Amino acid sequence: MNPFHTRTSQPHAASDPAMDPAPCRHMESLLQSAADGSSRGWRRWYALAHAARCKGCGNFLQRLRLTLRYLATARKEPSDAVRQRLINGRWVEEDAKNPTGP
C-alpha cells in the first residue's frame, strides 16, 4: 500500500459519481488549484498526473471543473427588472417566481 495514497473514505462499488471514492487527503488543495488554473509548474503536473491514475482524485477534479464551469456561466446579477421589483419591496413576489434564487 502506498502511504501517500490515503483516502478520507472507503471506495464504493457504485458507478454513481456521488458514490465514488473520496479524493486523497493530501491532494484536495492541489486538485483545487489545478481545476481553477491557479497552479503552475510541477504542482499542476503532479496534481494532473495523480488524478489520471487515481479514481477518487480524477472524479474530484472532474466535479470541480464542472462546478467551476457552471459557476462561470451562472448569472451573477439579477436583471434590471428584478432589481427594481426588489428595491420596491416586492421580494415576496420575486421569491415565489424563483424559489431557488436568481
C-alpha positions in Angstrom: 0.0 0.0 0.0 1.3 3.4 -0.9 1.5 5.7 2.2 0.9 8.8 0.0 -2.3 7.4 -1.4 -4.6 8.0 1.6 -8.4 8.4 1.3 -10.9 10.2 3.5 -13.4 7.4 3.0 -13.6 3.9 1.6 -14.4 3.3 -2.1 -17.9 2.3 -3.2 -18.8 -0.2 -5.9 -21.5 2.0 -7.4 -20.7 3.9 -10.6 -22.7 7.0 -9.5 -20.3 9.9 -9.2 -21.8 10.9 -5.9 -20.8 7.5 -4.5 -17.3 7.4 -6.0 -14.3 7.3 -3.6 -13.2 10.5 -2.0 -10.1 12.2 -3.2 -6.8 11.6 -1.3 -6.5 13.9 1.6 -3.1 15.3 0.6 -4.4 16.1 -2.9 -7.5 18.2 -2.3 -5.8 21.6 -2.3 -3.6 20.7 -5.3 -6.6 19.5 -7.3 -8.5 22.7 -6.5 -5.6 24.8 -7.7 -5.3 22.7 -10.8 -9.0 23.0 -11.5 -9.2 26.8 -11.2 -5.9 27.3 -13.1 -4.0 28.9 -10.2 -1.3 26.3 -10.0 1.6 26.1 -12.4 4.7 24.0 -13.0 5.4 20.8 -11.1 2.4 21.3 -8.7 0.0 21.3 -11.6 1.7 18.5 -13.3 1.7 16.4 -10.1 -2.0 17.0 -9.5 -3.0 16.1 -13.0 -0.7 13.1 -13.2 -2.1 11.8 -9.9 -5.7 12.5 -10.9 -5.1 10.5 -14.1 -4.2 7.4 -12.1 -6.4 7.8 -9.0 -10.2 7.2 -9.5 -11.2 9.3 -6.4 -9.0 12.2 -7.3 -9.9 12.0 -11.0 -13.6 12.2 -10.2 -13.0 15.0 -7.7 -11.1 17.0 -10.3 -13.8 16.4 -12.9 -16.6 17.6 -10.4 -14.5 20.7 -9.5 -14.1 21.6 -13.2 -17.8 21.1 -13.9 -18.7 23.2 -10.8 -16.4 26.0 -11.8 -17.7 25.9 -15.4 -21.3 26.1 -14.1 -20.5 29.0 -11.8 -18.7 30.9 -14.6 -21.9 30.7 -16.7 -24.4 31.3 -13.9 -26.0 34.8 -13.9 -24.2 36.8 -11.2 -26.6 39.8 -11.0 -30.3 40.0 -11.2 -31.8 41.7 -14.3 -32.8 45.4 -14.0 -36.5 44.5 -13.8 -35.9 42.0 -11.0 -33.6 44.5 -9.2 -36.3 47.2 -9.4 -39.0 44.9 -8.0 -36.7 44.0 -5.1 -36.0 47.7 -4.4 -39.7 48.4 -4.4 -40.2 45.8 -1.7 -41.9 43.2 -3.9 -39.3 40.5 -2.9 -42.1 38.1 -1.8 -43.5 38.0 -5.4 -40.0 37.5 -6.8 -39.2 34.8 -4.3 -42.4 33.0 -5.3 -41.4 33.2 -9.0 -37.9 31.8 -8.4 -37.6 30.0 -5.1 -34.1 28.8 -5.7 -32.6 32.2 -6.3 -31.7 34.5 -9.3 
